[in-house]
Amino acid sequence: MMNNSNLVEYQCQCCKQRKRSGYYIHHLYLCLSCEQLLISLEPEDPLYKEYVKLMTAARRRNSQPNTIPVN
């Protein structure tokens, strides 16, 4: 049985929602929903280009994870 007090949420840098499932790419937390959207986009899509801009900026500033405990 898991202790919910140890679970951590991270804020997705794309959709700005707090999620428990996802991962970091170049210090940018990406939730699974945004990851699925990203891989479905064509490189010519303007939204794809926005994701690339976000990842490039995150890589440059080398940000720390934004975490909060889940109650």
PDB file with one MODEL, atoms N, CA, C and O in Angstrom:
MODEL        1
ATOM      1  N   MET A   1       0.836  -1.183   0.000  1.00  0.00           N
ATOM      2  CA  MET A   1       0.000   0.000   0.000  1.00  0.00           C
ATOM      3  C   MET A   1       0.881   1.246   0.000  1.00  0.00           C
ATOM      4  O   MET A   1       1.826   1.343   0.783  1.00  0.00           O
ATOM      5  N   MET A   2       0.571   2.199  -0.879  1.00  0.00           N
ATOM      6  CA  MET A   2       1.345   3.427  -0.994  1.00  0.00           C
ATOM      7  C   MET A   2       0.883   4.469   0.015  1.00  0.00           C
ATOM      8  O   MET A   2      -0.305   4.581   0.318  1.00  0.00           O
ATOM      9  N   ASN A   3       1.831   5.217   0.518  1.00  0.00           N
ATOM     10  CA  ASN A   3       1.531   6.318   1.417  1.00  0.00           C
ATOM     11  C   ASN A   3       1.375   7.580   0.576  1.00  0.00           C
ATOM     12  O   ASN A   3       2.359   8.067   0.019  1.00  0.00           O
ATOM     13  N   ASN A   4       0.160   8.123   0.472  1.00  0.00           N
ATOM     14  CA  ASN A   4      -0.112   9.289  -0.364  1.00  0.00           C
ATOM     15  C   ASN A   4       0.652  10.529   0.062  1.00  0.00           C
ATOM     16  O   ASN A   4       0.824  11.438  -0.750  1.00  0.00           O
ATOM     17  N   SER A   5       1.117  10.606   1.298  1.00  0.00           N
ATOM     18  CA  SER A   5       1.840  11.789   1.740  1.00  0.00           C
ATOM     19  C   SER A   5       3.214  11.892   1.084  1.00  0.00           C
ATOM     20  O   SER A   5       3.827  12.960   1.113  1.00  0.00           O
ATOM     21  N   ASN A   6       3.712  10.799   0.492  1.00  0.00           N
ATOM     22  CA  ASN A   6       5.012  10.814  -0.164  1.00  0.00           C
ATOM     23  C   ASN A   6       4.915  11.092  -1.658  1.00  0.00           C
ATOM     24  O   ASN A   6       5.944  11.229  -2.318  1.00  0.00           O
ATOM     25  N   LEU A   7       3.705  11.180  -2.208  1.00  0.00           N
ATOM     26  CA  LEU A   7       3.556  11.439  -3.633  1.00  0.00           C
ATOM     27  C   LEU A   7       3.793  12.911  -3.920  1.00  0.00           C
ATOM     28  O   LEU A   7       3.436  13.777  -3.122  1.00  0.00           O
ATOM     29  N   VAL A   8       4.397  13.182  -5.060  1.00  0.00           N
ATOM     30  CA  VAL A   8       4.735  14.554  -5.430  1.00  0.00           C
ATOM     31  C   VAL A   8       4.132  14.846  -6.790  1.00  0.00           C
ATOM     32  O   VAL A   8       4.134  14.002  -7.687  1.00  0.00           O
ATOM     33  N   GLU A   9       3.618  16.049  -6.924  1.00  0.00           N
ATOM     34  CA  GLU A   9       3.127  16.511  -8.217  1.00  0.00           C
ATOM     35  C   GLU A   9       4.134  17.490  -8.795  1.00  0.00           C
ATOM     36  O   GLU A   9       4.806  18.221  -8.067  1.00  0.00           O
ATOM     37  N   TYR A  10       4.223  17.487 -10.100  1.00  0.00           N
ATOM     38  CA  TYR A  10       5.088  18.418 -10.817  1.00  0.00           C
ATOM     39  C   TYR A  10       4.223  19.244 -11.743  1.00  0.00           C
ATOM     40  O   TYR A  10       3.223  18.754 -12.267  1.00  0.00           O
ATOM     41  N   GLN A  11       4.597  20.484 -11.945  1.00  0.00           N
ATOM     42  CA  GLN A  11       3.833  21.341 -12.857  1.00  0.00           C
ATOM     43  C   GLN A  11       4.378  21.168 -14.260  1.00  0.00           C
ATOM     44  O   GLN A  11       5.554  21.427 -14.518  1.00  0.00           O
ATOM     45  N   CYS A  12       3.511  20.726 -15.172  1.00  0.00           N
ATOM     46  CA  CYS A  12       3.878  20.583 -16.575  1.00  0.00           C
ATOM     47  C   CYS A  12       4.153  21.976 -17.136  1.00  0.00           C
ATOM     48  O   CYS A  12       3.345  22.890 -16.968  1.00  0.00           O
ATOM     49  N   GLN A  13       5.276  22.131 -17.789  1.00  0.00           N
ATOM     50  CA  GLN A  13       5.657  23.430 -18.325  1.00  0.00           C
ATOM     51  C   GLN A  13       4.920  23.762 -19.612  1.00  0.00           C
ATOM     52  O   GLN A  13       5.017  24.885 -20.109  1.00  0.00           O
ATOM     53  N   CYS A  14       4.192  22.813 -20.152  1.00  0.00           N
ATOM     54  CA  CYS A  14       3.423  23.061 -21.378  1.00  0.00           C
ATOM     55  C   CYS A  14       1.979  23.427 -21.058  1.00  0.00           C
ATOM     56  O   CYS A  14       1.506  24.484 -21.476  1.00  0.00           O
ATOM     57  N   CYS A  15       1.275  22.573 -20.328  1.00  0.00           N
ATOM     58  CA  CYS A  15      -0.142  22.822 -20.035  1.00  0.00           C
ATOM     59  C   CYS A  15      -0.352  23.530 -18.693  1.00  0.00           C
ATOM     60  O   CYS A  15      -1.458  23.977 -18.391  1.00  0.00           O
ATOM     61  N   LYS A  16       0.718  23.629 -17.885  1.00  0.00           N
ATOM     62  CA  LYS A  16       0.703  24.313 -16.581  1.00  0.00           C
ATOM     63  C   LYS A  16      -0.136  23.599 -15.518  1.00  0.00           C
ATOM     64  O   LYS A  16      -0.402  24.165 -14.458  1.00  0.00           O
ATOM     65  N   GLN A  17      -0.549  22.370 -15.794  1.00  0.00           N
ATOM     66  CA  GLN A  17      -1.300  21.596 -14.801  1.00  0.00           C
ATOM     67  C   GLN A  17      -0.327  20.789 -13.952  1.00  0.00           C
ATOM     68  O   GLN A  17       0.755  20.423 -14.411  1.00  0.00           O
ATOM     69  N   ARG A  18      -0.721  20.513 -12.709  1.00  0.00           N
ATOM     70  CA  ARG A  18       0.095  19.689 -11.820  1.00  0.00           C
ATOM     71  C   ARG A  18      -0.269  18.233 -12.048  1.00  0.00           C
ATOM     72  O   ARG A  18      -1.440  17.854 -12.004  1.00  0.00           O
ATOM     73  N   LYS A  19       0.760  17.420 -12.291  1.00  0.00           N
ATOM     74  CA  LYS A  19       0.554  15.999 -12.604  1.00  0.00           C
ATOM     75  C   LYS A  19       1.560  15.154 -11.831  1.00  0.00           C
ATOM     76  O   LYS A  19       2.636  15.626 -11.464  1.00  0.00           O
ATOM     77  N   ARG A  20       1.196  13.914 -11.593  1.00  0.00           N
ATOM     78  CA  ARG A  20       2.096  12.962 -10.950  1.00  0.00           C
ATOM     79  C   ARG A  20       2.867  12.138 -11.966  1.00  0.00           C
ATOM     80  O   ARG A  20       3.909  11.569 -11.640  1.00  0.00           O
ATOM     81  N   SER A  21       2.369  12.068 -13.192  1.00  0.00           N
ATOM     82  CA  SER A  21       3.004  11.221 -14.201  1.00  0.00           C
ATOM     83  C   SER A  21       3.573  12.063 -15.322  1.00  0.00           C
ATOM     84  O   SER A  21       2.875  12.877 -15.927  1.00  0.00           O
ATOM     85  N   GLY A  22       4.842  11.856 -15.588  1.00  0.00           N
ATOM     86  CA  GLY A  22       5.525  12.563 -16.653  1.00  0.00           C
ATOM     87  C   GLY A  22       7.014  12.411 -16.460  1.00  0.00           C
ATOM     88  O   GLY A  22       7.465  11.550 -15.706  1.00  0.00           O
ATOM     89  N   TYR A  23       7.781  13.246 -17.141  1.00  0.00           N
ATOM     90  CA  TYR A  23       9.231  13.166 -17.026  1.00  0.00           C
ATOM     91  C   TYR A  23       9.870  14.475 -17.465  1.00  0.00           C
ATOM     92  O   TYR A  23       9.205  15.369 -17.988  1.00  0.00           O
ATOM     93  N   TYR A  24      11.180  14.565 -17.239  1.00  0.00           N
ATOM     94  CA  TYR A  24      11.920  15.761 -17.596  1.00  0.00           C
ATOM     95  C   TYR A  24      12.680  15.558 -18.896  1.00  0.00           C
ATOM     96  O   TYR A  24      13.290  14.514 -19.127  1.00  0.00           O
ATOM     97  N   ILE A  25      12.628  16.577 -19.735  1.00  0.00           N
ATOM     98  CA  ILE A  25      13.430  16.643 -20.946  1.00  0.00           C
ATOM     99  C   ILE A  25      14.147  17.988 -20.870  1.00  0.00           C
ATOM    100  O   ILE A  25      13.500  19.035 -20.880  1.00  0.00           O
ATOM    101  N   HIS A  26      15.465  17.968 -20.794  1.00  0.00           N
ATOM    102  CA  HIS A  26      16.243  19.205 -20.680  1.00  0.00           C
ATOM    103  C   HIS A  26      15.723  20.093 -19.543  1.00  0.00           C
ATOM    104  O   HIS A  26      15.564  21.301 -19.716  1.00  0.00           O
ATOM    105  N   HIS A  27      15.463  19.491 -18.394  1.00  0.00           N
ATOM    106  CA  HIS A  27      14.990  20.204 -17.196  1.00  0.00           C
ATOM    107  C   HIS A  27      13.589  20.791 -17.369  1.00  0.00           C
ATOM    108  O   HIS A  27      13.200  21.677 -16.609  1.00  0.00           O
ATOM    109  N   LEU A  28      12.845  20.326 -18.327  1.00  0.00           N
ATOM    110  CA  LEU A  28      11.468  20.781 -18.540  1.00  0.00           C
ATOM    111  C   LEU A  28      10.556  19.596 -18.246  1.00  0.00           C
ATOM    112  O   LEU A  28      10.633  18.567 -18.917  1.00  0.00           O
ATOM    113  N   TYR A  29       9.686  19.741 -17.235  1.00  0.00           N
ATOM    114  CA  TYR A  29       8.767  18.669 -16.907  1.00  0.00           C
ATOM    115  C   TYR A  29       7.635  18.644 -17.928  1.00  0.00           C
ATOM    116  O   TYR A  29       7.009  19.666 -18.206  1.00  0.00           O
ATOM    117  N   LEU A  30       7.387  17.472 -18.475  1.00  0.00           N
ATOM    118  CA  LEU A  30       6.368  17.267 -19.494  1.00  0.00           C
ATOM    119  C   LEU A  30       5.436  16.158 -19.017  1.00  0.00           C
ATOM    120  O   LEU A  30       5.876  15.033 -18.781  1.00  0.00           O
ATOM    121  N   CYS A  31       4.140  16.476 -18.874  1.00  0.00           N
ATOM    122  CA  CYS A  31       3.191  15.456 -18.439  1.00  0.00           C
ATOM    123  C   CYS A  31       2.944  14.475 -19.595  1.00  0.00           C
ATOM    124  O   CYS A  31       3.272  14.765 -20.745  1.00  0.00           O
ATOM    125  N   LEU A  32       2.375  13.339 -19.282  1.00  0.00           N
ATOM    126  CA  LEU A  32       2.152  12.321 -20.301  1.00  0.00           C
ATOM    127  C   LEU A  32       1.164  12.767 -21.373  1.00  0.00           C
ATOM    128  O   LEU A  32       1.290  12.376 -22.533  1.00  0.00           O
ATOM    129  N   SER A  33       0.181  13.582 -20.994  1.00  0.00           N
ATOM    130  CA  SER A  33      -0.786  14.080 -21.984  1.00  0.00           C
ATOM    131  C   SER A  33      -0.104  14.978 -23.015  1.00  0.00           C
ATOM    132  O   SER A  33      -0.355  14.858 -24.214  1.00  0.00           O
ATOM    133  N   CYS A  34       0.751  15.867 -22.545  1.00  0.00           N
ATOM    134  CA  CYS A  34       1.461  16.765 -23.465  1.00  0.00           C
ATOM    135  C   CYS A  34       2.471  15.987 -24.296  1.00  0.00           C
ATOM    136  O   CYS A  34       2.691  16.308 -25.464  1.00  0.00           O
ATOM    137  N   GLU A  35       3.081  14.977 -23.711  1.00  0.00           N
ATOM    138  CA  GLU A  35       4.022  14.145 -24.462  1.00  0.00           C
ATOM    139  C   GLU A  35       3.308  13.460 -25.621  1.00  0.00           C
ATOM    140  O   GLU A  35       3.829  13.420 -26.736  1.00  0.00           O
ATOM    141  N   GLN A  36       2.114  12.920 -25.361  1.00  0.00           N
ATOM    142  CA  GLN A  36       1.345  12.262 -26.419  1.00  0.00           C
ATOM    143  C   GLN A  36       0.959  13.249 -27.515  1.00  0.00           C
ATOM    144  O   GLN A  36       1.007  12.923 -28.701  1.00  0.00           O
ATOM    145  N   LEU A  37       0.577  14.451 -27.111  1.00  0.00           N
ATOM    146  CA  LEU A  37       0.249  15.481 -28.092  1.00  0.00           C
ATOM    147  C   LEU A  37       1.474  15.832 -28.922  1.00  0.00           C
ATOM    148  O   LEU A  37       1.392  15.928 -30.147  1.00  0.00           O
ATOM    149  N   LEU A  38       2.598  16.021 -28.268  1.00  0.00           N
ATOM    150  CA  LEU A  38       3.828  16.397 -28.952  1.00  0.00           C
ATOM    151  C   LEU A  38       4.235  15.359 -30.001  1.00  0.00           C
ATOM    152  O   LEU A  38       4.596  15.721 -31.121  1.00  0.00           O
ATOM    153  N   ILE A  39       4.179  14.099 -29.652  1.00  0.00           N
ATOM    154  CA  ILE A  39       4.615  13.081 -30.616  1.00  0.00           C
ATOM    155  C   ILE A  39       3.624  12.903 -31.759  1.00  0.00           C
ATOM    156  O   ILE A  39       3.963  12.315 -32.786  1.00  0.00           O
ATOM    157  N   SER A  40       2.407  13.404 -31.590  1.00  0.00           N
ATOM    158  CA  SER A  40       1.425  13.300 -32.676  1.00  0.00           C
ATOM    159  C   SER A  40       1.508  14.468 -33.652  1.00  0.00           C
ATOM    160  O   SER A  40       0.921  14.412 -34.732  1.00  0.00           O
ATOM    161  N   LEU A  41       2.230  15.526 -33.287  1.00  0.00           N
ATOM    162  CA  LEU A  41       2.325  16.714 -34.133  1.00  0.00           C
ATOM    163  C   LEU A  41       3.374  16.546 -35.232  1.00  0.00           C
ATOM    164  O   LEU A  41       4.370  15.842 -35.063  1.00  0.00           O
ATOM    165  N   GLU A  42       3.130  17.193 -36.332  1.00  0.00           N
ATOM    166  CA  GLU A  42       4.111  17.254 -37.416  1.00  0.00           C
ATOM    167  C   GLU A  42       5.061  18.423 -37.135  1.00  0.00           C
ATOM    168  O   GLU A  42       4.643  19.421 -36.549  1.00  0.00           O
ATOM    169  N   PRO A  43       6.318  18.318 -37.537  1.00  0.00           N
ATOM    170  CA  PRO A  43       7.268  19.412 -37.296  1.00  0.00           C
ATOM    171  C   PRO A  43       6.849  20.757 -37.890  1.00  0.00           C
ATOM    172  O   PRO A  43       7.302  21.803 -37.425  1.00  0.00           O
ATOM    173  N   GLU A  44       6.005  20.741 -38.892  1.00  0.00           N
ATOM    174  CA  GLU A  44       5.544  21.990 -39.508  1.00  0.00           C
ATOM    175  C   GLU A  44       4.449  22.679 -38.683  1.00  0.00           C
ATOM    176  O   GLU A  44       4.153  23.853 -38.904  1.00  0.00           O
ATOM    177  N   ASP A  45       3.859  21.964 -37.750  1.00  0.00           N
ATOM    178  CA  ASP A  45       2.757  22.488 -36.936  1.00  0.00           C
ATOM    179  C   ASP A  45       3.262  23.606 -36.020  1.00  0.00           C
ATOM    180  O   ASP A  45       4.287  23.430 -35.361  1.00  0.00           O
ATOM    181  N   PRO A  46       2.574  24.747 -35.960  1.00  0.00           N
ATOM    182  CA  PRO A  46       2.990  25.850 -35.074  1.00  0.00           C
ATOM    183  C   PRO A  46       3.075  25.435 -33.603  1.00  0.00           C
ATOM    184  O   PRO A  46       3.939  25.923 -32.874  1.00  0.00           O
ATOM    185  N   LEU A  47       2.189  24.544 -33.163  1.00  0.00           N
ATOM    186  CA  LEU A  47       2.228  24.092 -31.775  1.00  0.00           C
ATOM    187  C   LEU A  47       3.505  23.287 -31.500  1.00  0.00           C
ATOM    188  O   LEU A  47       4.083  23.398 -30.419  1.00  0.00           O
ATOM    189  N   TYR A  48       3.940  22.492 -32.455  1.00  0.00           N
ATOM    190  CA  TYR A  48       5.197  21.743 -32.326  1.00  0.00           C
ATOM    191  C   TYR A  48       6.351  22.721 -32.132  1.00  0.00           C
ATOM    192  O   TYR A  48       7.225  22.504 -31.293  1.00  0.00           O
ATOM    193  N   LYS A  49       6.347  23.788 -32.907  1.00  0.00           N
ATOM    194  CA  LYS A  49       7.410  24.790 -32.815  1.00  0.00           C
ATOM    195  C   LYS A  49       7.408  25.468 -31.448  1.00  0.00           C
ATOM    196  O   LYS A  49       8.469  25.828 -30.938  1.00  0.00           O
ATOM    197  N   GLU A  50       6.229  25.647 -30.848  1.00  0.00           N
ATOM    198  CA  GLU A  50       6.142  26.225 -29.503  1.00  0.00           C
ATOM    199  C   GLU A  50       6.754  25.281 -28.466  1.00  0.00           C
ATOM    200  O   GLU A  50       7.446  25.726 -27.550  1.00  0.00           O
ATOM    201  N   TYR A  51       6.499  23.980 -28.609  1.00  0.00           N
ATOM    202  CA  TYR A  51       7.108  22.997 -27.709  1.00  0.00           C
ATOM    203  C   TYR A  51       8.630  23.057 -27.817  1.00  0.00           C
ATOM    204  O   TYR A  51       9.327  23.016 -26.803  1.00  0.00           O
ATOM    205  N   VAL A  52       9.135  23.151 -29.017  1.00  0.00           N
ATOM    206  CA  VAL A  52      10.585  23.229 -29.216  1.00  0.00           C
ATOM    207  C   VAL A  52      11.142  24.480 -28.542  1.00  0.00           C
ATOM    208  O   VAL A  52      12.199  24.420 -27.914  1.00  0.00           O
ATOM    209  N   LYS A  53      10.453  25.605 -28.661  1.00  0.00           N
ATOM    210  CA  LYS A  53      10.891  26.841 -28.002  1.00  0.00           C
ATOM    211  C   LYS A  53      10.939  26.664 -26.482  1.00  0.00           C
ATOM    212  O   LYS A  53      11.893  27.088 -25.830  1.00  0.00           O
ATOM    213  N   LEU A  54       9.893  26.030 -25.923  1.00  0.00           N
ATOM    214  CA  LEU A  54       9.855  25.795 -24.477  1.00  0.00           C
ATOM    215  C   LEU A  54      11.033  24.938 -24.024  1.00  0.00           C
ATOM    216  O   LEU A  54      11.685  25.247 -23.026  1.00  0.00           O
ATOM    217  N   MET A  55      11.302  23.867 -24.757  1.00  0.00           N
ATOM    218  CA  MET A  55      12.396  22.970 -24.388  1.00  0.00           C
ATOM    219  C   MET A  55      13.753  23.653 -24.524  1.00  0.00           C
ATOM    220  O   MET A  55      14.643  23.444 -23.699  1.00  0.00           O
ATOM    221  N   THR A  56      13.907  24.450 -25.542  1.00  0.00           N
ATOM    222  CA  THR A  56      15.163  25.167 -25.738  1.00  0.00           C
ATOM    223  C   THR A  56      15.399  26.166 -24.608  1.00  0.00           C
ATOM    224  O   THR A  56      16.507  26.262 -24.080  1.00  0.00           O
ATOM    225  N   ALA A  57      14.363  26.902 -24.240  1.00  0.00           N
ATOM    226  CA  ALA A  57      14.486  27.874 -23.150  1.00  0.00           C
ATOM    227  C   ALA A  57      14.774  27.177 -21.823  1.00  0.00           C
ATOM    228  O   ALA A  57      15.597  27.651 -21.040  1.00  0.00           O
ATOM    229  N   ALA A  58      14.103  26.057 -21.568  1.00  0.00           N
ATOM    230  CA  ALA A  58      14.309  25.322 -20.318  1.00  0.00           C
ATOM    231  C   ALA A  58      15.730  24.777 -20.239  1.00  0.00           C
ATOM    232  O   ALA A  58      16.353  24.791 -19.177  1.00  0.00           O
ATOM    233  N   ARG A  59      16.221  24.311 -21.339  1.00  0.00           N
ATOM    234  CA  ARG A  59      17.581  23.778 -21.375  1.00  0.00           C
ATOM    235  C   ARG A  59      18.587  24.876 -21.048  1.00  0.00           C
ATOM    236  O   ARG A  59      19.568  24.637 -20.344  1.00  0.00           O
ATOM    237  N   ARG A  60      18.341  26.068 -21.555  1.00  0.00           N
ATOM    238  CA  ARG A  60      19.257  27.191 -21.331  1.00  0.00           C
ATOM    239  C   ARG A  60      19.280  27.643 -19.882  1.00  0.00           C
ATOM    240  O   ARG A  60      20.343  27.959 -19.346  1.00  0.00           O
ATOM    241  N   ARG A  61      18.126  27.678 -19.247  1.00  0.00           N
ATOM    242  CA  ARG A  61      18.104  28.213 -17.876  1.00  0.00           C
ATOM    243  C   ARG A  61      18.356  27.146 -16.815  1.00  0.00           C
ATOM    244  O   ARG A  61      18.556  27.467 -15.644  1.00  0.00           O
ATOM    245  N   ASN A  62      18.347  25.870 -17.228  1.00  0.00           N
ATOM    246  CA  ASN A  62      18.690  24.775 -16.317  1.00  0.00           C
ATOM    247  C   ASN A  62      17.886  24.875 -15.021  1.00  0.00           C
ATOM    248  O   ASN A  62      18.452  24.855 -13.928  1.00  0.00           O
ATOM    249  N   SER A  63      16.557  24.982 -15.151  1.00  0.00           N
ATOM    250  CA  SER A  63      15.677  25.194 -14.003  1.00  0.00           C
ATOM    251  C   SER A  63      15.577  23.965 -13.104  1.00  0.00           C
ATOM    252  O   SER A  63      15.832  22.837 -13.525  1.00  0.00           O
ATOM    253  N   GLN A  64      15.201  24.217 -11.866  1.00  0.00           N
ATOM    254  CA  GLN A  64      14.990  23.166 -10.886  1.00  0.00           C
ATOM    255  C   GLN A  64      13.531  22.708 -10.947  1.00  0.00           C
ATOM    256  O   GLN A  64      12.655  23.490 -11.315  1.00  0.00           O
ATOM    257  N   PRO A  65      13.261  21.438 -10.589  1.00  0.00           N
ATOM    258  CA  PRO A  65      11.871  20.961 -10.574  1.00  0.00           C
ATOM    259  C   PRO A  65      11.008  21.754  -9.615  1.00  0.00           C
ATOM    260  O   PRO A  65      11.459  22.143  -8.538  1.00  0.00           O
ATOM    261  N   ASN A  66       9.760  21.994 -10.008  1.00  0.00           N
ATOM    262  CA  ASN A  66       8.782  22.692  -9.186  1.00  0.00           C
ATOM    263  C   ASN A  66       7.882  21.621  -8.572  1.00  0.00           C
ATOM    264  O   ASN A  66       7.006  21.088  -9.252  1.00  0.00           O
ATOM    265  N   THR A  67       8.090  21.297  -7.286  1.00  0.00           N
ATOM    266  CA  THR A  67       7.352  20.218  -6.656  1.00  0.00           C
ATOM    267  C   THR A  67       6.527  20.721  -5.490  1.00  0.00           C
ATOM    268  O   THR A  67       6.893  21.691  -4.827  1.00  0.00           O
ATOM    269  N   ILE A  68       5.410  20.053  -5.243  1.00  0.00           N
ATOM    270  CA  ILE A  68       4.593  20.318  -4.074  1.00  0.00           C
ATOM    271  C   ILE A  68       4.110  18.971  -3.541  1.00  0.00           C
ATOM    272  O   ILE A  68       3.860  18.060  -4.330  1.00  0.00           O
ATOM    273  N   PRO A  69       3.974  18.822  -2.229  1.00  0.00           N
ATOM    274  CA  PRO A  69       3.431  17.572  -1.693  1.00  0.00           C
ATOM    275  C   PRO A  69       1.942  17.471  -2.005  1.00  0.00           C
ATOM    276  O   PRO A  69       1.244  18.483  -2.081  1.00  0.00           O
ATOM    277  N   VAL A  70       1.466  16.252  -2.182  1.00  0.00           N
ATOM    278  CA  VAL A  70       0.050  15.995  -2.432  1.00  0.00           C
ATOM    279  C   VAL A  70      -0.599  15.631  -1.109  1.00  0.00           C
ATOM    280  O   VAL A  70      -0.121  14.740  -0.407  1.00  0.00           O
ATOM    281  N   ASN A  71      -1.673  16.306  -0.766  1.00  0.00           N
ATOM    282  CA  ASN A  71      -2.379  16.024   0.492  1.00  0.00           C
ATOM    283  C   ASN A  71      -3.480  15.030   0.278  1.00  0.00           C
ATOM    284  O   ASN A  71      -4.181  14.672   1.223  1.00  0.00           O
TER     285      ASN A  71
ENDMDL
END
